[in-house]
Amino acid sequence: MINQHVLPSYKDSEVGPVSDLEASVVTLKAAVADIHAAETPYAAATLAPTLRLETMVDIREFCDAAEDVVPADM
């Protein structure tokens, strides 16, 4: 969703820096890669809640901030 909707709209609106959102994509990809690279299903399962309950919540703040400044028609 960030790559398909949020980042393009934010870039097109030219209302603020996109570096936080771009860094968020890198963070998400790394976290998902860590889950896939886990040696056991248990290890993967222990990483997933951190991704969902911490990392994604933090990244949502960047998305919400972008939503506050990007015009609704973007």
C-alpha positions as CSV (number, residue, x, y, z in Angstrom):
1,M,0.0,0.0,0.0
2,I,2.8,2.4,0.8
3,N,4.5,1.8,-2.6
4,Q,1.3,1.7,-4.6
5,H,-0.6,4.6,-3.1
6,V,1.0,6.6,-0.3
7,L,4.4,7.3,-1.8
8,P,3.2,8.2,-5.3
9,S,0.6,10.5,-3.9
10,Y,3.1,12.1,-1.5
11,K,5.6,12.6,-4.2
12,D,3.1,14.0,-6.7
13,S,1.8,16.5,-4.2
14,E,5.3,17.9,-3.5
15,V,4.2,18.9,0.0
16,G,6.9,17.4,2.1
17,P,9.9,15.1,2.4
18,V,9.3,11.5,1.4
19,S,12.5,10.1,3.0
20,D,10.7,8.8,6.1
21,L,8.3,6.8,4.0
22,E,11.0,5.5,1.7
23,A,13.0,4.4,4.7
24,S,9.9,2.7,6.0
25,V,9.6,0.6,2.9
26,V,13.2,-0.6,3.4
27,T,12.5,-1.3,7.1
28,L,9.4,-3.4,6.2
29,K,11.2,-5.3,3.5
30,A,14.0,-6.1,5.9
31,A,11.6,-7.3,8.6
32,V,9.7,-9.5,6.2
33,A,13.0,-10.9,4.9
34,D,14.1,-11.7,8.5
35,I,10.8,-13.6,9.0
36,H,11.3,-15.6,5.8
37,A,15.0,-16.3,6.7
38,A,14.2,-17.5,10.2
39,E,15.5,-21.0,10.8
40,T,12.3,-22.4,12.3
41,P,8.6,-21.7,12.2
42,Y,8.8,-20.7,15.8
43,A,11.6,-18.2,15.2
44,A,9.5,-16.7,12.4
45,A,6.5,-16.6,14.6
46,T,8.4,-14.7,17.3
47,L,9.4,-12.0,14.8
48,A,6.0,-11.5,13.3
49,P,4.3,-9.8,16.3
50,T,7.2,-7.3,16.5
51,L,6.6,-6.5,12.8
52,R,2.9,-6.1,13.2
53,L,2.6,-4.5,16.6
54,E,5.7,-2.3,16.7
55,T,7.3,-1.7,13.3
56,M,4.1,-1.3,11.4
57,V,2.6,1.0,14.1
58,D,5.6,3.2,13.9
59,I,5.4,3.3,10.1
60,R,1.7,4.1,10.3
61,E,2.6,7.4,11.9
62,F,4.5,8.4,8.8
63,C,1.6,7.4,6.6
64,D,-0.8,9.4,8.8
65,A,1.5,12.4,8.7
66,A,1.5,12.2,4.9
67,E,-2.3,11.9,4.8
68,D,-2.6,15.1,6.8
69,V,-0.7,17.2,4.2
70,V,-1.5,15.5,0.9
71,P,-4.6,16.8,-0.8
72,A,-7.6,14.4,-0.8
73,D,-7.8,14.4,-4.6
74,M,-4.3,12.9,-5.0
